[in-house]
Amino acid sequence: GNSTAGTTSGLVNGVIGDTITLAAGSVGAVTNVFNLGGTAVEVLMEALESKGLIRTLAEPNLVTISGNEARFLAGGEVPIPVSQEGGAVSVSYKPFGVQMQFTPTVIDNGVINLVLETEVSDIDTANSVEIGGNITLPTFSVRRASTVVEMKDGESIAIAGLLQDNFSDNISQVPWLGDLPILGSLFKSTDYARKQTELVIIVTPHLVSPVDGSSLILPTDRVRIPTEKELFLFGDLAKKGSSTSGAGAVASQEFSGSYGYVLE
Protein backbone atom coordinates (compact mmCIF):
# COMPACT_ATOMS: atom_id res chain seq x y z
CA GLY A 1 0.00 0.00 0.00
CA ASN A 2 0.91 3.65 0.01
CA SER A 3 3.17 5.00 2.70
CA THR A 4 1.61 7.65 4.84
CA ALA A 5 3.28 10.64 6.43
CA GLY A 6 1.88 12.65 9.27
CA THR A 7 3.27 15.87 10.64
CA THR A 8 3.05 17.46 14.03
CA SER A 9 3.78 21.15 13.72
CA GLY A 10 3.92 24.01 16.15
CA LEU A 11 3.97 27.67 15.20
CA VAL A 12 5.24 29.73 18.08
CA ASN A 13 5.77 33.43 18.61
CA GLY A 14 8.47 34.55 21.00
CA VAL A 15 12.09 34.18 21.96
CA ILE A 16 13.84 30.82 21.71
CA GLY A 17 17.22 31.81 23.17
CA ASP A 18 20.01 29.37 22.33
CA THR A 19 17.75 26.66 20.93
CA ILE A 20 18.41 27.78 17.34
CA THR A 21 21.81 29.19 16.41
CA LEU A 22 22.01 31.47 13.39
CA ALA A 23 25.11 31.69 11.26
CA ALA A 24 26.95 34.98 11.21
CA GLY A 25 25.54 37.31 8.61
CA SER A 26 22.42 35.25 8.02
CA VAL A 27 19.40 37.26 6.96
CA GLY A 28 15.75 36.28 6.75
CA ALA A 29 14.28 32.84 7.31
CA VAL A 30 16.72 30.09 8.18
CA THR A 31 16.14 26.42 8.79
CA ASN A 32 17.70 24.03 11.23
CA VAL A 33 17.11 20.28 11.42
CA PHE A 34 17.76 18.74 14.81
CA ASN A 35 17.38 15.28 16.30
CA LEU A 36 15.58 16.04 19.55
CA GLY A 37 12.58 13.94 18.56
CA GLY A 38 8.94 14.94 18.65
CA THR A 39 8.49 14.35 22.37
CA ALA A 40 11.58 16.34 23.36
CA VAL A 41 10.53 19.26 21.16
CA GLU A 42 7.07 19.32 22.74
CA VAL A 43 8.60 19.28 26.23
CA LEU A 44 10.90 22.16 25.26
CA MET A 45 7.98 24.19 23.91
CA GLU A 46 5.89 23.58 27.03
CA ALA A 47 8.78 24.63 29.26
CA LEU A 48 9.35 27.88 27.36
CA GLU A 49 5.64 28.63 27.24
CA SER A 50 5.27 28.08 30.99
CA LYS A 51 7.96 30.76 31.50
CA GLY A 52 6.12 33.20 29.25
CA LEU A 53 8.91 33.22 26.66
CA ILE A 54 6.80 31.95 23.76
CA ARG A 55 3.17 31.67 22.73
CA THR A 56 1.82 28.84 20.61
CA LEU A 57 -0.24 30.05 17.65
CA ALA A 58 -1.34 26.64 16.33
CA GLU A 59 -0.47 23.00 16.88
CA PRO A 60 -2.17 20.89 14.18
CA ASN A 61 -1.74 17.18 13.46
CA LEU A 62 -2.15 16.36 9.76
CA VAL A 63 -2.02 13.01 7.96
CA THR A 64 -1.63 12.52 4.20
CA ILE A 65 -0.48 9.91 1.70
CA SER A 66 3.01 10.12 0.22
CA GLY A 67 3.02 12.52 -2.72
CA ASN A 68 -0.25 14.23 -1.75
CA GLU A 69 -0.69 17.71 -0.33
CA ALA A 70 -2.21 18.53 3.05
CA ARG A 71 -3.06 21.99 4.34
CA PHE A 72 -4.79 23.78 7.17
CA LEU A 73 -5.97 27.28 8.07
CA ALA A 74 -6.56 28.60 11.58
CA GLY A 75 -7.98 32.07 11.12
CA GLY A 76 -10.63 33.47 8.81
CA GLU A 77 -11.42 35.00 5.43
CA VAL A 78 -11.97 38.64 4.49
CA PRO A 79 -14.27 39.57 1.58
CA ILE A 80 -12.48 41.61 -1.10
CA PRO A 81 -14.48 43.31 -3.91
CA VAL A 82 -13.09 42.64 -7.40
CA SER A 83 -14.07 44.68 -10.47
CA GLN A 84 -15.24 42.71 -13.50
CA GLU A 85 -15.87 43.64 -17.12
CA GLY A 86 -18.93 45.78 -17.67
CA GLY A 87 -18.68 47.46 -14.28
CA ALA A 88 -19.83 44.41 -12.34
CA VAL A 89 -18.28 43.77 -8.94
CA SER A 90 -17.66 40.30 -7.55
CA VAL A 91 -16.41 39.26 -4.14
CA SER A 92 -13.40 37.08 -3.47
CA TYR A 93 -12.22 35.96 -0.06
CA LYS A 94 -8.69 36.43 1.23
CA PRO A 95 -7.68 34.00 3.98
CA PHE A 96 -5.67 35.22 6.95
CA GLY A 97 -4.30 33.68 10.12
CA VAL A 98 -2.01 30.69 10.50
CA GLN A 99 -1.67 28.66 7.30
CA MET A 100 0.48 25.70 6.39
CA GLN A 101 0.62 23.31 3.48
CA PHE A 102 3.07 20.49 2.87
CA THR A 103 3.68 17.65 0.44
CA PRO A 104 5.65 14.68 1.83
CA THR A 105 7.28 12.05 -0.38
CA VAL A 106 8.69 8.91 1.23
CA ILE A 107 11.95 7.83 -0.44
CA ASP A 108 14.59 5.19 0.32
CA ASN A 109 15.42 4.10 3.87
CA GLY A 110 12.42 5.87 5.38
CA VAL A 111 13.66 9.35 4.46
CA ILE A 112 10.87 11.89 3.96
CA ASN A 113 11.19 14.62 1.32
CA LEU A 114 9.06 17.48 2.63
CA VAL A 115 7.91 20.48 0.57
CA LEU A 116 6.71 22.97 3.17
CA GLU A 117 5.00 26.36 2.87
CA THR A 118 3.89 28.36 5.91
CA GLU A 119 2.32 31.75 6.40
CA VAL A 120 1.14 33.82 9.35
CA SER A 121 -0.88 36.91 8.44
CA ASP A 122 -3.04 39.47 10.20
CA ILE A 123 -5.26 42.35 9.13
CA ASP A 124 -3.46 45.71 9.24
CA THR A 125 -6.24 48.23 9.80
CA ALA A 126 -3.80 51.14 10.10
CA ASN A 127 -2.84 50.90 6.41
CA SER A 128 -6.26 50.27 4.85
CA VAL A 129 -6.84 51.62 1.34
CA GLU A 130 -9.97 53.55 0.33
CA ILE A 131 -11.36 53.17 -3.20
CA GLY A 132 -14.07 55.40 -4.58
CA GLY A 133 -14.58 57.10 -1.25
CA ASN A 134 -16.95 54.44 0.08
CA ILE A 135 -15.00 51.19 -0.19
CA THR A 136 -12.20 50.38 2.24
CA LEU A 137 -9.85 47.53 1.37
CA PRO A 138 -7.84 46.00 4.21
CA THR A 139 -4.14 45.33 4.03
CA PHE A 140 -2.32 42.43 5.64
CA SER A 141 0.90 42.03 7.56
CA VAL A 142 2.39 38.73 6.40
CA ARG A 143 5.27 36.51 7.43
CA ARG A 144 5.82 33.73 4.92
CA ALA A 145 8.42 31.00 4.44
CA SER A 146 8.84 27.98 2.17
CA THR A 147 11.48 25.28 2.02
CA VAL A 148 12.26 21.76 0.78
CA VAL A 149 14.06 19.39 3.15
CA GLU A 150 14.76 15.69 3.59
CA MET A 151 14.30 14.26 7.07
CA LYS A 152 13.95 10.95 8.84
CA ASP A 153 10.99 9.81 10.89
CA GLY A 154 10.74 11.83 14.11
CA GLU A 155 13.27 14.51 13.20
CA SER A 156 12.21 18.14 13.53
CA ILE A 157 12.82 21.17 11.37
CA ALA A 158 12.71 24.72 12.72
CA ILE A 159 12.19 27.76 10.50
CA ALA A 160 13.18 30.92 12.33
CA GLY A 161 14.36 34.46 11.76
CA LEU A 162 10.92 35.84 10.78
CA LEU A 163 11.08 39.04 12.82
CA GLN A 164 8.39 41.68 13.14
CA ASP A 165 8.58 45.11 14.79
CA ASN A 166 5.50 46.94 16.02
CA PHE A 167 5.76 50.58 17.08
CA SER A 168 3.09 52.55 18.90
CA ASP A 169 3.03 56.17 20.01
CA ASN A 170 -0.04 57.00 22.09
CA ILE A 171 -0.92 60.45 23.39
CA SER A 172 -3.53 60.82 26.13
CA GLN A 173 -4.68 64.12 27.57
CA VAL A 174 -7.32 65.77 29.70
CA PRO A 175 -10.03 67.19 27.41
CA TRP A 176 -9.64 70.93 26.73
CA LEU A 177 -6.86 71.38 29.29
CA GLY A 178 -4.43 69.37 27.19
CA ASP A 179 -4.89 71.80 24.29
CA LEU A 180 -3.80 74.85 26.28
CA PRO A 181 -0.54 76.44 25.12
CA ILE A 182 2.45 75.95 27.42
CA LEU A 183 0.38 74.61 30.34
CA GLY A 184 -1.23 71.93 28.16
CA SER A 185 1.82 69.67 28.47
CA LEU A 186 1.03 69.27 32.18
CA PHE A 187 -2.27 67.59 31.33
CA LYS A 188 -1.09 65.13 28.69
CA SER A 189 1.16 62.10 28.54
CA THR A 190 2.89 60.29 25.71
CA ASP A 191 3.53 56.55 25.66
CA TYR A 192 6.01 55.01 23.24
CA ALA A 193 6.21 51.26 22.89
CA ARG A 194 8.14 48.91 20.64
CA LYS A 195 7.33 45.21 20.42
CA GLN A 196 9.52 42.78 18.51
CA THR A 197 8.44 39.21 17.90
CA GLU A 198 10.10 36.30 16.14
CA LEU A 199 8.07 33.60 14.45
CA VAL A 200 9.44 30.07 14.82
CA ILE A 201 7.84 27.18 12.92
CA ILE A 202 8.63 23.63 14.04
CA VAL A 203 7.52 20.62 11.99
CA THR A 204 8.03 16.95 12.95
CA PRO A 205 7.10 14.32 10.31
CA HIS A 206 6.28 10.72 11.20
CA LEU A 207 5.84 7.61 9.06
CA VAL A 208 2.56 5.94 9.94
CA SER A 209 0.75 2.81 8.78
CA PRO A 210 -2.95 1.91 8.67
CA VAL A 211 -4.23 -0.32 11.46
CA ASP A 212 -7.30 -2.43 11.99
CA GLY A 213 -10.01 -0.62 13.92
CA SER A 214 -10.31 -3.48 16.42
CA SER A 215 -6.67 -2.95 17.41
CA LEU A 216 -7.21 0.64 18.52
CA ILE A 217 -7.91 1.26 22.18
CA LEU A 218 -10.72 3.63 23.14
CA PRO A 219 -10.61 6.10 26.04
CA THR A 220 -13.40 4.10 27.69
CA ASP A 221 -11.23 0.96 27.65
CA ARG A 222 -8.96 2.47 30.28
CA VAL A 223 -11.70 2.91 32.87
CA ARG A 224 -14.47 0.73 34.26
CA ILE A 225 -17.73 1.49 36.02
CA PRO A 226 -17.25 1.27 39.82
CA THR A 227 -19.27 -1.12 41.92
CA GLU A 228 -21.87 0.18 44.36
CA LYS A 229 -19.44 -0.41 47.21
CA GLU A 230 -16.69 1.60 45.51
CA LEU A 231 -19.13 4.36 44.58
CA PHE A 232 -20.91 4.89 47.91
CA LEU A 233 -18.19 3.90 50.40
CA PHE A 234 -15.10 5.31 48.70
CA GLY A 235 -16.63 7.89 46.34
CA ASP A 236 -14.89 6.45 43.28
CA LEU A 237 -16.54 7.67 40.08
CA ALA A 238 -14.27 5.62 37.83
CA LYS A 239 -11.69 2.90 38.28
CA LYS A 240 -8.65 2.34 36.13
CA GLY A 241 -9.26 -0.64 33.90
CA SER A 242 -6.93 -2.98 32.09
CA SER A 243 -6.59 -2.95 28.30
CA THR A 244 -7.90 -5.87 26.32
CA SER A 245 -5.33 -8.15 24.73
CA GLY A 246 -6.19 -7.08 21.17
CA ALA A 247 -6.08 -3.34 21.77
CA GLY A 248 -3.16 -3.03 24.12
CA ALA A 249 -0.59 -4.29 21.61
CA VAL A 250 -1.10 -1.43 19.14
CA ALA A 251 -2.31 1.46 21.28
CA SER A 252 -0.58 0.95 24.60
CA GLN A 253 0.34 4.63 24.66
CA GLU A 254 -1.69 7.20 26.55
CA PHE A 255 -4.35 9.51 25.14
CA SER A 256 -1.73 11.55 23.24
CA GLY A 257 -0.89 8.46 21.10
CA SER A 258 -1.57 6.98 17.97
CA TYR A 259 -0.87 8.21 14.48
CA GLY A 260 -2.46 6.64 11.43
CA TYR A 261 -5.90 5.92 10.07
CA VAL A 262 -8.39 3.06 10.32
CA LEU A 263 -8.32 0.55 7.47
CA GLU A 264 -11.83 -0.70 6.66
MILUMTOR-424414 format. One record per residue (C-alpha): x, y, z; residue number from 1. Coordinates in steps of 0.001 Angstrom, whole numbers, m for minus. Each point is the difference from the previous one (the first is absolute). Example, Ala and Ser with C-alpha at 12.3 -4.5 7.8 and 13.67 -1.06 7.14 Angstrom:
<rs>
+---------+---------+---------+-----+
!      xx !      yy !      zz !   k !
+---------+---------+---------+-----+
!   12300 !   m4500 !    7800 !   1 !
!    1370 !    3440 !    m660 !   2 !
+---------+---------+---------+-----+
</rs>
This chain:
<rs>
+---------+---------+---------+-----+
!      xx !      yy !      zz !   k !
+---------+---------+---------+-----+
!       0 !       0 !       0 !   1 !
!     911 !    3652 !      13 !   2 !
!    2257 !    1343 !    2691 !   3 !
!   m1559 !    2657 !    2139 !   4 !
!    1671 !    2986 !    1584 !   5 !
!   m1400 !    2016 !    2846 !   6 !
!    1388 !    3212 !    1372 !   7 !
!    m219 !    1598 !    3383 !   8 !
!     727 !    3688 !    m311 !   9 !
!     147 !    2862 !    2430 !  10 !
!      47 !    3654 !    m948 !  11 !
!    1266 !    2065 !    2876 !  12 !
!     534 !    3693 !     539 !  13 !
!    2701 !    1122 !    2383 !  14 !
!    3619 !    m371 !     967 !  15 !
!    1752 !   m3355 !    m252 !  16 !
!    3378 !     990 !    1455 !  17 !
!    2788 !   m2446 !    m839 !  18 !
!   m2257 !   m2708 !   m1401 !  19 !
!     658 !    1120 !   m3583 !  20 !
!    3403 !    1413 !    m937 !  21 !
!     197 !    2281 !   m3012 !  22 !
!    3104 !     215 !   m2134 !  23 !
!    1841 !    3290 !     m53 !  24 !
!   m1413 !    2334 !   m2599 !  25 !
!   m3121 !   m2059 !    m590 !  26 !
!   m3017 !    2012 !   m1059 !  27 !
!   m3650 !    m985 !    m213 !  28 !
!   m1471 !   m3437 !     563 !  29 !
!    2435 !   m2749 !     869 !  30 !
!    m574 !   m3672 !     613 !  31 !
!    1562 !   m2386 !    2442 !  32 !
!    m597 !   m3752 !     185 !  33 !
!     653 !   m1542 !    3394 !  34 !
!    m382 !   m3461 !    1486 !  35 !
!   m1802 !     760 !    3254 !  36 !
!   m2996 !   m2104 !    m990 !  37 !
!   m3644 !    1005 !      90 !  38 !
!    m448 !    m593 !    3721 !  39 !
!    3091 !    1995 !     989 !  40 !
!   m1048 !    2921 !   m2199 !  41 !
!   m3462 !      53 !    1574 !  42 !
!    1526 !     m34 !    3487 !  43 !
!    2301 !    2875 !    m965 !  44 !
!   m2919 !    2032 !   m1351 !  45 !
!   m2086 !    m605 !    3122 !  46 !
!    2889 !    1047 !    2234 !  47 !
!     574 !    3248 !   m1904 !  48 !
!   m3720 !     751 !    m119 !  49 !
!    m366 !    m547 !    3747 !  50 !
!    2686 !    2671 !     516 !  51 !
!   m1837 !    2440 !   m2254 !  52 !
!    2793 !      30 !   m2588 !  53 !
!   m2107 !   m1277 !   m2900 !  54 !
!   m3631 !    m274 !   m1032 !  55 !
!   m1354 !   m2838 !   m2123 !  56 !
!   m2061 !    1215 !   m2959 !  57 !
!   m1100 !   m3409 !   m1315 !  58 !
!     867 !   m3642 !     543 !  59 !
!   m1698 !   m2106 !   m2695 !  60 !
!     433 !   m3713 !    m719 !  61 !
!    m414 !    m821 !   m3707 !  62 !
!     137 !   m3352 !   m1795 !  63 !
!     384 !    m486 !   m3757 !  64 !
!    1154 !   m2617 !   m2501 !  65 !
!    3485 !     213 !   m1480 !  66 !
!      14 !    2405 !   m2940 !  67 !
!   m3269 !    1708 !     964 !  68 !
!    m438 !    3481 !    1426 !  69 !
!   m1520 !     822 !    3382 !  70 !
!    m854 !    3459 !    1281 !  71 !
!   m1726 !    1787 !    2838 !  72 !
!   m1180 !    3505 !     900 !  73 !
!    m591 !    1315 !    3505 !  74 !
!   m1417 !    3473 !    m463 !  75 !
!   m2659 !    1400 !   m2304 !  76 !
!    m782 !    1522 !   m3382 !  77 !
!    m551 !    3642 !    m938 !  78 !
!   m2305 !     936 !   m2911 !  79 !
!    1793 !    2034 !   m2677 !  80 !
!   m1998 !    1704 !   m2817 !  81 !
!    1386 !    m667 !   m3483 !  82 !
!    m982 !    2034 !   m3070 !  83 !
!   m1163 !   m1967 !   m3030 !  84 !
!    m638 !     929 !   m3624 !  85 !
!   m3056 !    2139 !    m554 !  86 !
!     252 !    1678 !    3398 !  87 !
!   m1150 !   m3045 !    1939 !  88 !
!    1548 !    m643 !    3398 !  89 !
!     618 !   m3469 !    1390 !  90 !
!    1252 !   m1037 !    3411 !  91 !
!    3012 !   m2186 !     672 !  92 !
!    1178 !   m1119 !    3408 !  93 !
!    3528 !     477 !    1285 !  94 !
!    1016 !   m2438 !    2753 !  95 !
!    2005 !    1225 !    2973 !  96 !
!    1368 !   m1540 !    3168 !  97 !
!    2289 !   m2996 !     384 !  98 !
!     341 !   m2023 !   m3200 !  99 !
!    2158 !   m2961 !    m918 ! 100 !
!     137 !   m2397 !   m2911 ! 101 !
!    2451 !   m2812 !    m606 ! 102 !
!     610 !   m2840 !   m2434 ! 103 !
!    1970 !   m2974 !    1392 ! 104 !
!    1623 !   m2629 !   m2203 ! 105 !
!    1410 !   m3139 !    1604 ! 106 !
!    3259 !   m1081 !   m1669 ! 107 !
!    2646 !   m2638 !     759 ! 108 !
!     827 !   m1096 !    3555 ! 109 !
!   m2995 !    1771 !    1501 ! 110 !
!    1241 !    3486 !    m915 ! 111 !
!   m2792 !    2541 !    m502 ! 112 !
!     313 !    2727 !   m2634 ! 113 !
!   m2129 !    2863 !    1302 ! 114 !
!   m1145 !    3000 !   m2059 ! 115 !
!   m1200 !    2484 !    2605 ! 116 !
!   m1715 !    3388 !    m302 ! 117 !
!   m1103 !    2000 !    3038 ! 118 !
!   m1573 !    3396 !     494 ! 119 !
!   m1183 !    2068 !    2949 ! 120 !
!   m2017 !    3086 !    m911 ! 121 !
!   m2157 !    2564 !    1759 ! 122 !
!   m2227 !    2882 !   m1072 ! 123 !
!    1805 !    3354 !     113 ! 124 !
!   m2781 !    2527 !     560 ! 125 !
!    2438 !    2912 !     296 ! 126 !
!     966 !    m244 !   m3688 ! 127 !
!   m3421 !    m628 !   m1563 ! 128 !
!    m587 !    1347 !   m3505 ! 129 !
!   m3130 !    1929 !   m1006 ! 130 !
!   m1383 !    m380 !   m3531 ! 131 !
!   m2714 !    2235 !   m1386 ! 132 !
!    m512 !    1700 !    3335 ! 133 !
!   m2365 !   m2667 !    1329 ! 134 !
!    1952 !   m3248 !    m276 ! 135 !
!    2800 !    m810 !    2433 ! 136 !
!    2345 !   m2844 !    m866 ! 137 !
!    2015 !   m1536 !    2840 ! 138 !
!    3695 !    m666 !    m183 ! 139 !
!    1821 !   m2899 !    1607 ! 140 !
!    3223 !    m407 !    1920 ! 141 !
!    1486 !   m3299 !   m1152 ! 142 !
!    2877 !   m2220 !    1029 ! 143 !
!     552 !   m2776 !   m2515 ! 144 !
!    2605 !   m2733 !    m479 ! 145 !
!     417 !   m3022 !   m2266 ! 146 !
!    2640 !   m2701 !    m148 ! 147 !
!     782 !   m3512 !   m1243 ! 148 !
!    1802 !   m2375 !    2368 ! 149 !
!     693 !   m3702 !     438 ! 150 !
!    m458 !   m1432 !    3478 ! 151 !
!    m348 !   m3307 !    1774 ! 152 !
!   m2959 !   m1135 !    2047 ! 153 !
!    m250 !    2015 !    3227 ! 154 !
!    2531 !    2679 !    m910 ! 155 !
!   m1059 !    3629 !     325 ! 156 !
!     604 !    3035 !   m2160 ! 157 !
!    m104 !    3545 !    1347 ! 158 !
!    m521 !    3042 !   m2218 ! 159 !
!     991 !    3165 !    1833 ! 160 !
!    1178 !    3539 !    m570 ! 161 !
!   m3439 !    1373 !    m982 ! 162 !
!     154 !    3206 !    2040 ! 163 !
!   m2687 !    2641 !     321 ! 164 !
!     192 !    3430 !    1652 ! 165 !
!   m3080 !    1829 !    1232 ! 166 !
!     262 !    3637 !    1060 ! 167 !
!   m2676 !    1971 !    1818 ! 168 !
!     m58 !    3625 !    1105 ! 169 !
!   m3074 !     825 !    2085 ! 170 !
!    m876 !    3452 !    1299 ! 171 !
!   m2612 !     368 !    2737 ! 172 !
!   m1143 !    3304 !    1438 ! 173 !
!   m2649 !    1646 !    2139 ! 174 !
!   m2710 !    1422 !   m2293 ! 175 !
!     392 !    3741 !    m678 ! 176 !
!    2783 !     444 !    2554 ! 177 !
!    2431 !   m2007 !   m2093 ! 178 !
!    m466 !    2427 !   m2905 ! 179 !
!    1098 !    3055 !    1990 ! 180 !
!    3257 !    1585 !   m1161 ! 181 !
!    2986 !    m487 !    2305 ! 182 !
!   m2070 !   m1337 !    2918 ! 183 !
!   m1607 !   m2687 !   m2184 ! 184 !
!    3048 !   m2256 !     313 ! 185 !
!    m783 !    m396 !    3704 ! 186 !
!   m3302 !   m1683 !    m850 ! 187 !
!    1173 !   m2462 !   m2633 ! 188 !
!    2254 !   m3030 !    m149 ! 189 !
!    1735 !   m1812 !   m2837 ! 190 !
!     631 !   m3735 !     m51 ! 191 !
!    2484 !   m1543 !   m2411 ! 192 !
!     202 !   m3747 !    m357 ! 193 !
!    1924 !   m2356 !   m2242 ! 194 !
!    m808 !   m3697 !    m230 ! 195 !
!    2197 !   m2427 !   m1904 ! 196 !
!   m1089 !   m3571 !    m614 ! 197 !
!    1663 !   m2911 !   m1755 ! 198 !
!   m2031 !   m2696 !   m1696 ! 199 !
!    1370 !   m3535 !     372 ! 200 !
!   m1599 !   m2883 !   m1894 ! 201 !
!     791 !   m3554 !    1111 ! 202 !
!   m1106 !   m3015 !   m2042 ! 203 !
!     504 !   m3661 !     953 ! 204 !
!    m927 !   m2631 !   m2633 ! 205 !
!    m817 !   m3603 !     883 ! 206 !
!    m442 !   m3108 !   m2133 ! 207 !
!   m3287 !   m1678 !     881 ! 208 !
!   m1806 !   m3120 !   m1160 ! 209 !
!   m3701 !    m906 !    m118 ! 210 !
!   m1274 !   m2225 !    2789 ! 211 !
!   m3071 !   m2119 !     539 ! 212 !
!   m2710 !    1812 !    1928 ! 213 !
!    m304 !   m2853 !    2500 ! 214 !
!    3638 !     531 !     991 ! 215 !
!    m533 !    3588 !    1111 ! 216 !
!    m704 !     613 !    3655 ! 217 !
!   m2811 !    2371 !     958 ! 218 !
!     107 !    2471 !    2899 ! 219 !
!   m2788 !   m1999 !    1652 ! 220 !
!    2172 !   m3135 !     m42 ! 221 !
!    2271 !    1505 !    2636 ! 222 !
!   m2737 !     438 !    2584 ! 223 !
!   m2774 !   m2173 !    1390 ! 224 !
!   m3262 !     755 !    1760 ! 225 !
!     483 !    m217 !    3802 ! 226 !
!   m2020 !   m2391 !    2103 ! 227 !
!   m2603 !    1301 !    2440 ! 228 !
!    2433 !    m597 !    2845 ! 229 !
!    2752 !    2019 !   m1699 ! 230 !
!   m2442 !    2757 !    m928 ! 231 !
!   m1781 !     524 !    3330 ! 232 !
!    2718 !    m984 !    2495 ! 233 !
!    3089 !    1406 !   m1704 ! 234 !
!   m1523 !    2584 !   m2360 ! 235 !
!    1738 !   m1437 !   m3056 ! 236 !
!   m1650 !    1212 !   m3205 ! 237 !
!    2265 !   m2047 !   m2248 ! 238 !
!    2586 !   m2723 !     444 ! 239 !
!    3035 !    m558 !   m2142 ! 240 !
!    m603 !   m2978 !   m2233 ! 241 !
!    2327 !   m2338 !   m1814 ! 242 !
!     341 !      25 !   m3786 ! 243 !
!   m1316 !   m2914 !   m1980 ! 244 !
!    2572 !   m2287 !   m1585 ! 245 !
!    m862 !    1077 !   m3562 ! 246 !
!     117 !    3737 !     599 ! 247 !
!    2921 !     308 !    2345 ! 248 !
!    2563 !   m1255 !   m2503 ! 249 !
!    m512 !    2856 !   m2477 ! 250 !
!   m1204 !    2893 !    2144 ! 251 !
!    1733 !    m513 !    3318 ! 252 !
!     916 !    3677 !      59 ! 253 !
!   m2027 !    2571 !    1895 ! 254 !
!   m2659 !    2309 !   m1416 ! 255 !
!    2613 !    2046 !   m1895 ! 256 !
!     841 !   m3096 !   m2140 ! 257 !
!    m678 !   m1478 !   m3133 ! 258 !
!     704 !    1236 !   m3489 ! 259 !
!   m1597 !   m1578 !   m3046 ! 260 !
!   m3434 !    m715 !   m1360 ! 261 !
!   m2491 !   m2858 !     245 ! 262 !
!      64 !   m2514 !   m2853 ! 263 !
!   m3508 !   m1245 !    m811 ! 264 !
+---------+---------+---------+-----+
</rs>
